[in-house]
């Protein structure tokens, strides 16, 4: 099973090679879960509505007005765009809505931000599934769940062999703005402490190394599936 998280910026310019790889995996009867973000589009919509963008520990603080904007952006912009692009590549995704439940994160510290509470859905081989950052709670309220954390939850629950983070950058950058071919927890901690890695990438790396600790064999970050930064535990290759 492959879990692919695609960020908002990368979503707007999906590389043809990414689509071809999805086609190949499905033809090989792989199960693929595509987790999409919406950050840049939500930021643009908030700016248009003259609403502030507030981040707390790298996560978007989501009050009622922000959640309303986010729901509109995801439902009227992101989903139609993604389904159009996938359809052009003759890919037929199934949107995951049932069997995935979220709960409020950290007692509301981030507003209406959630975290995955349970996954009970069944996935079929050779199928492409799509899920975004809006996930319902048990009472049926939509929560904003960080897409990196959703990808981690699915990779962990289904014991995925590979987790990819597709971004609009070539990989994780070092102090000299050079792409690291591989990254260990020790080096990552150094980059974080020096604030070379901050914000969204900080969240991604936290999620990624957690996934490796629970058995995800391969994790890579970059613009496509072929190149980027490979995460490793210790000094392994």
PyMOL commands that set and color helices and strands:
alter all, ss='L'
color gray80, all
select helices_A, chain A and resi 8-12+16-27+39-48+64-88+106-108+147-157+185-193+199-213
alter helices_A, ss='H'
color red, helices_A
select strands_A, chain A and resi 2-6+32-36+55-56+59-60+94-95+100-104+113-119+128-131+134-136+142-145+162-166+182-183+218-222+229-231
alter strands_A, ss='S'
color yellow, strands_A
deselect
rebuild
show_as cartoon
